[in-house]
Amino acid sequence: MTMHSPPPRPELRLPIAVLDRLMPMHLSIDPRGQIRHAGPTIRKMLGWDGSGTPSIFEHVEIRRPQGVDDVKALMQQAGSRLSLALKSAPDLQLRGVLLPINDGGGAIMDISLGLSFARAVAEFSLTLHDFSPCDQTVELLYLHEANTSTTRLSTRLSERLQSAHAAAQHQARTDVLTGLSNRRAMDDELERLLSDKNQDFTLLHLDLDLFKEVNDTHGHAAGDAVLMNVGAILSRELRRNDFPARIGGDEFLVLLRPTVGEEVAGRIAQRLIQRIEAPIAFEGVECAVSASIGIVMTTQYSQRPTMNELMADVDAALYQAKHAGRGRYVVHSQAGLH
């Protein structure tokens, strides 16, 4: 029986452009280990412009198996899985396989990103066009981009929700007309300060004089203009750490923190009264009001007062100022304290 040998397989010659598309991370090396050509993606990662014929060991470090540091040792690993890294990115763990070309024509090394794909994509700005369409890395890249996009959207949504929550919180604690803090915010701040015995402060209770006359004579719009002017004065005339609030109607509270003595508190109150007494123009008429102010300091107490005690005493001082004549202030005396 005659045995026939199978016909020789035809040699397949691929244009470089086809090889680059199918294996964009390949290196073509000659028998001396010099790089003749590199796929577009690995060339980008190497930072090699394609000129010259550098040795593969100038750009690639074979980490496993160990001891592969010359062409002979490298060729002996043909067909084996190699662990390697690029000199341009030593922290990226890559995988590779070396396949010899017939008749001692050198070899082709194909390289894969493996688990380092996400870092490589970020570090070298790789896109889908840098990979073969059939490369599983493309699927991982799709997932990576989807996860990144989802994370970005989630972060933006979280930031928007936090911003909206902060805005709502601010709005709930702000007087819409004057832009000052409201009664709720002032109560919270008083509770916080009173709970800390190391934080002494001075409290002013300010009530507008002649405000009802402005409302009755010129209307509520004129009254609103007066209140906005008072809010602007308090914002402008006080220190950065002081805390003014409109607590309702034509009443305001002011925290001076840290505390000041009676003389300084009196000068501050007198200055506020002078600023508030300056008439303001509204729709062709002048609106004139004044202010009465009661003052109390936590340093006047032998024991830390409660908020009810503090408010009762500053209200009493305001009452005295009102009945002593408009446009003045009264500091609650030590004798009158609880």
ABEGO torsion letter per residue (X at the ends): XBBBBBBBBBBBBBBAAAAAAABAABBBBBAAGBBABBBAAAAAAAGBAGBEBBBAAAABBBAOBBGBABAAAAAAABGBBBBBBBAABAABBBBBBBBBBBGGAEBBBBBBAEAAAAAAAAAAGBBAAABBAABAAAAAAAAAAAAAAAAAAAAAAAAAAAAAAAAAAAAAABBAAAGBBBAAAAAAAAAAAAABAABBBBBBBBBBBGAAAAAAAAEAAAAAAAAAAAAAAAAAABBAABBBBBAEEABBBBBBOBBBBAAAAAAAAAAAAAAAABBBBBGGBBBBBBBBBBBBBAAABABBBBAAAAAAAAAAAAAAAAAAEBGBBBBBBAAABX
